């Protein structure tokens, strides 16, 4: 062995003893999500900040695509079992059971334990939502519930206090009645107290909130029967139909986003939409509004929502070092999620929600007051096959094309067929 080679071997040995490697390789993680709007810009900045702080150690490459194609692209990428498939992803919590049942998600119980996190660190409502069949597959980043937006000027004109919004069924009905009027005297209502649209987000968020408030559910307790045609569920839909077609406090036949336009124009007193609408309304010139939690319109408070969860994909060849790097990334984003909240979200972490920085986001902080009242879609892999007939039933009933009881009976039958097929495979 030459003297030069002997010295080289000696130096390598010293490096191995002192650092564990000659040169630690930078770990690269592929992070996929569907944040195509301003929220994507915000998440991109957070990823850049993480990469800068972990330069030479961890590099996160973020790939963004439309939510409409995201889930299928994830399935396709994972099926190829290639290095280009994602390591980490964002998944709506209602999709977690579907992907967990396919075996493409990693169990995160140990990772969560290693991070020192437990139910005490998160909103209870969303902490349990990421668990499927006793195992954790999702780590909650946020909660995005339905919210109540009020036009403060219309409240004042009607003799209502915009700082004391309706919280009970009687207060809500009184408020929307007072703000429904014919403003130009032509005999036609042109300003409404609220809106129950037949299209998004009516069937997906507003009516599921009412369904749960009136004591209804999508499935029975042991998840063997679709029960959207229960007397409670029918009462919830009849309540909405009555406001639209009998009382006239909501416009009829609203086209997609028509109620958003009415609210922007100052012709809608109370508008129900997701928390993600905050920044859009703040940018609307002349719109004097405030954001609040959805009020109780039934027997108990329940607010439909969803949540972005971090998931780790089952990928061949992933090392413990890569899992540790992914956990470090999730911890960083979670710890700094007040930045994410600015884009219209409620942080899932209690410490972030209780921070002064979050309290300064007055709209988000106001809506977050009832974060523990948020309810999620049924925790079953075929949830979409049960929910879709329900959404169609709501649409037909709000349009006045079917009676609520008939529409929900049809939805229950269609959902039951899907559920029976699923149960036969279990």
N, C-alpha and C positions, 0 to 999 in steps of 0.2 A: 504493500500500500504506500503510495507516495506521501511525502510530508504534507503537501497541499491538501490531499484527500483526507488525511488523518485530521487535520485542523478543521476541515469542513464538517466531518462526522462529529467531532467534538462539539462544535458550535450548535449543530442540530440537536445533539443530546441535551445540551444546556437549555436550549429553547423549549424542548419538550418537557423538561423537568420544571421549568419556571412558568410556562404559560399553557402547557397542555397541548400545544400545536405549534408548528412552525409559523403559520399565518392563518388565523381564524378566517374561514370563508364567510363572506357576507351572505346572509340568508335572504332569499327573494320569495315573497309571498304574492300570489295573485288574488286580488280582492274584487269580487263582482257585486254589483248592485244595480238597481233600476232608478237611481236618482238623476233623472235627466233635466230637471228644472234648476231653479236657484239653489235648492237643497244639495244638488250635485256639486255645484260650485263651492258651497260651504264645506261639504265633506272632502272635496278635493284639496282645499286649503288645509284642512286638519291632517290629511294624509301627508301633504308636503311638510308640515311642521313636524310630524312624527318622524318622517324620513331624515329630516335635518338633524333632529336630536339623536337619532340612532345611526348616523352616517357611518358606514363601514361595518355595521353589525346587522341591521335589518333594512331591507328595501321593500316597500309595499307598492305594488303596481295595481292601480285601480282601473277597472274596466266597467264602463257604464253602458246600459242598454235599456230600451223601453220595457216597462213592467209587462206589457202585453206579450212580449216574446221572451222575457228573461227566464221564466221557469222552464220553458221548453229547451232553451239554449243550455241551461244548467244540466238538464237530463242528457242532452246530446253530448255535451262536453265530458261528462262523467262516464258515459258509456264507452267512450273511446279510450279511457284509462291512459290518457296522454299527460305529459308534463305541462301542457298548456291549459289543462282544466283548472278550475279555481280551487284555491286552498281554503279561503274564507268567503262567506257571502252574507248578504242581508236577506232575510226571509220574513215575510209577513207571518205573524204567529199562527194564523189560521191555516197556513200551508205546511207548518212544521210536522203535524201528524202524517200528512201524505208522504213527505220525503223521508221521514224517519221510518215509516213502514216499508219503504223501498230499500232500506239498508244503506242509503248513501250519506247519512249524517252520522257524525261521531257522537258518542255519549260524552257529555261535558261535565258530568258530576265531579270527577277528580280535578279537572282544570279549575272549576269554580271553587272547589275546596282549597286548591293551591293558591288561588288568588285571595283567599280569606273572605270570600263573599258568602252571604246567607240571605234568608228571607228578610232579615232585619235591615239589610242594606237597600232594599228595593220596595216599590209599591207592591203591596200584597196582591192586588188585582192582576198585575202583569207577571209577577214572579212565578206564580203557579201555572200561568198560561204556556210557558215554554217546556213544561213537563208532559211527556207522552208515555203511557204505559209504565209509569214509575221511574222513568229515566229522563234526565234533562238533556234536551237537544238544542235549545235556544237560550241565549243570554240576552235579556232585554236591553235595548238601547233607549227606547222611548215609548210613549203612549200617545196615540193620536186619536182622540175621541171626537164625536159629534159635539158641536158647540152652539151656543145661542148668541147671535149677534143682534144687537138692538140699535135702531136709529134713535139717537138721543133727542134730536129735534122733534120727531114725531111723538115720542114719549111726552115731552114737555107740552106740545100742542094739545095732547089728549088729557092733560092734567095728571100725568103719571110721573113718577120719580125715576129718572134713568139711573140713579145711584142705588135704587132699591128695586131691582128687577123682579118679575114674578118667580115664585118658588113653589107655589101650590097649584092644584088644578083650578081652584076658583080664581086665584090671582091671574093665572095665565089666560083663562077664558075672558075675564073682565078686560084685560089689557088688549087682546086682539079684537074684541068687540068695539072698544073705544077708538081704535086706530083704523077701522074699516070704514071708508066713507066715499062719497061722491064729491070730489073737491071742486069740480067745475060746474056743477048744477045741471048736467045734461041728462040726469036720470040713470047714469051708469056708474057703477063702482069703479074707481080708478086708483084707489089706495087701499091696501089690504093689511090686516093685522099680522098675518103670517102666510106661509105657503107650505103646502104638503104636495110636492111634485110627484108625478107618476114615474119619473125617471130619476136617475142618480141625482142626489143621494137619498131620495125618498125610500125606495125599496131596500136599499143596502144599509142605511144608517138610521133614518128617522123612524120608520115602522118597526125595525127590530128593537129600537129603544122603547117604543110604545108597547110592543109585545111583551117585553120583560117587565115593564112598569105595571102592566095589567095582570101580571102573574103567569103569563104564558111562557112557552119554551119551544124549541125546535124538536127536541127529542125527549122521550121519557127518561127516567133516572138511570135505567140500565142500558140505554141506547139501543133498544130493540124496536122502538116504535116512533114514527114521525107523528108529532102531536100539534102541528101548526093549525089544525082545525078544532082545537079545544075551545070551550066557551070563552076562556080568557083571551085567546088569540083573536077570536071573532070580535070580541068587544073592543079590542085595541084597534082593529081595522075599521070597525063601524064608527069609532070615535073620530078617526081621521076623515072618513067619507062624509060624516055629518058636518064637520067644519067646512069641507069643500062644497058639498052639494046642497045642504040644507041651510046652514047658518050663513054661508057665503063669506066667511072670514078669510078664505084662501081663494086665489084665482083658480079657475078650472083649466084643464087641457094645457098645462104649462109645458112648453117645449124644453128641450135640453138646455139647462142653465138659464132658462127664462126668469126664474126667481132670483138668480144672481144679478141679472140685469135690473130687475125691479128694485132690488136693494141698493144697487149702485146709483140708481136714478132717484132715490129717496122716496120710493112709493111702496115700501114694505117695512112695517114696524119691527117685526121679529123674523130673522132669517136663520134657519138651521143649516149648518154646513160644517165641514171638518175644520179642525184647528189650523190646518194648512192654508186657510184662506186669509189669515190675519194680515200678512204683508201685502197681499193684493188689495185689500180694503184700505190699508193705510196709505197706499199709493193713489187711491181714488180721490181726486180733487173735489172738495166740498162735502165729502161724506163724514158726518159727525157721528161716530159709532163707538160702541163699547162691546167687549166680549165677556160672556158669562157661561157658567155651566148650564147644560140643559135642565130645565125645571122638571119637577114632578108633575106629570099629567095624569098618572094612574094611582095605584095604591102604594107603590114604593118607588124610590128613585133608582133608575138604571139607565145607563148611557152607553149606547153602542160605540165600540171603538176597535182599533187594531193596534198593532205594535210591530216595529221593526226589530227583529232579533238577529244577533250574530249567530251564524252556524258555521261549523267546521265540516268540510266535506271529506268523506272517506276516499282517500287518494292513495294508490299504490306507491310504496316507497317513501312515504313521509316519515321523517325522523322525529325523535323526541325533541331535538333542537328546534325543528320547525314548529312543533306544537307549542313549545315555550315562547317562540317568537310571535306566533299568532296570539297567544294569551297576553303577551306584553302589549301588542297592538290594541286588542280589545280593551284592556285596562286603561290605556292611554285615552282612547276615544271616550270611554265611559267617564273617566275622571274629568274630562274636558267637555262634557256634553252640554254644558250651558251654551257653548258656541253653536252647537247643533240646534238647541232650543230656539235660537234666534230665527231659524227658518220655519217656525211654526210647528213645534213639537213640545211635548212635556217630557223632561228627562225621567227615565225609570229610576235612577239613583236618588235615594232620599236625601243624601248629603248635598247633591247638586240642586234639587228642588228647594231645599231649605237655605240656600245661599243667598246673599244679598244681590249677587249678580243676576240670579234668576228672578228674584223679586222685582228687579228693575225692569223686567220684561212684563209690563203690567197686564197685557192681554193674555199671555201664556199663563202667568201666575194666577190670574183670576179664574181661568178655565180649570187650572190644576187643583182648585179647592176641592173638587169632587172626583179626584183621580181614583179613589177607592170604590167609586160607584160604576166604574167602567166595566162593561161586560163584553165578552168576545164571542165569535162564532163557535158552533159546537166543535168539540175536540175529537174529530173523527177524520180518517183519511179521505173519505168521500164527501166531505162537507159541501163542496160546490154542487154536487149532484142533488143534494137535499135543499140547498139554498136557492138554486136557480128557479125551480118551480114556485117557490115562495115569492121570489122577486116578481115573477110573471103574474102571480095572483094579486099582489099589491098593485101592480101597474093597471091591471084590468079593473080592479075595484075603484081605485082613485079616479080613473077615467069614466067611471059609471057604466062600464060595459058588462060587469058581472056584480051580483050581490056578494058582499064579503064572505058570507057563509059558503056559498057555492064555489067561489074562487079558491078559498082555503081548503075546501074538501078535495077539489081537484089537485091542489098542490100537495096535500098530504098523501093522496093515492100515488102520485108520480114519485114523490120522495120515498115512499114505502117500497115501491118496486126496486129502486136503486139500493135502498138499505138492505132489503132481503137478499138481493144478489151479492152484496158485499159480505153479509153475515154467513152466507153459504160457503164462502171461500176461507173463512176463519177457522 
